Amino acid sequence: MPFSATHVPYFGSARAVVEHLDGELNKALADPIFIQCLRDVGLAGAPLAAEAFGEFVKRDAVRWAELVKLSGTKAE
């Protein structure tokens, strides 16, 4: 399973904040020890630039919304 830092406040955050977090996350994803920690729990590092991450989140939200609708799942 690829690791994605979806907890990072991409949408609505100041550009400088997004760029700083993007840089720090990509530094972590370049660290072999961190990558091994991810592997140890069944994850894989997937560094993305801030813009690419934003597009990934948009596509993923649409995909999951469609799957939830098809499944008939309802919020309680």
N, C-alpha and C positions, 0 to 999 in steps of 0.2 A: 504494500500500500504506500503510495507516495505521501510524503509529509507536505502539508501546505499550511502555512501560518495564517489560517483564515481568521484568527483572532486579532490580526493586525488591522487597525482602523484605516482601511484604504479609502473608502468612500466618505467624503465630507471632511477629511482631514487636510490640514495645511500641507501644501506641496513639500515644504522643507521637512516636515515630520515624516511624511511618506518616504522621501528620499533617504532620510537618516535611517529609518527602520529597515528599508530595503537594503541599504549598504550593510547594516549590522547583521541582518538575517543571512545575506549572501556570504559574509565573512564566516559566520557559523557553519554554513553549508559547505564551506571550503575546508573546514577543519576535520581531518581524518578521525579524531577522537569523537567528535560530535556525530559524524556519519556512522561510526561504529555503534554508538549509543542508539541511534535510530534503528540500525539493523538489528541490534539486540532485542528490540521490542517489535520487530516485524515491519518497520517503516523504511522508506527509501527517500533520500534527499532529492528535492527537485527545485533547484534555484531558478527563479524567474525575475525578470526586471519588473518594476512596479506596474508599468503599463500592461505587460503580459499577464501579470497576476490579476489585475483588474478585469481583463477580458476573460480569463479563466473563471473567475468568480461569477461573472455575468452568464457565461455559457453553462456553468454547472448549476446555477440557480434555475435556469430555464429547464434544463434536463431533469433535475429532481422534481420540479413542480409538475412536469408532465408525468413522471413516474408515479408520484403521489396521486395525481388525478386518476390515472389509469387503474391504480390499485383500489380506488374507492375509499381510501383511508380518510377518516374524519377526525378533526380535533375535538377533544372532549372538554 
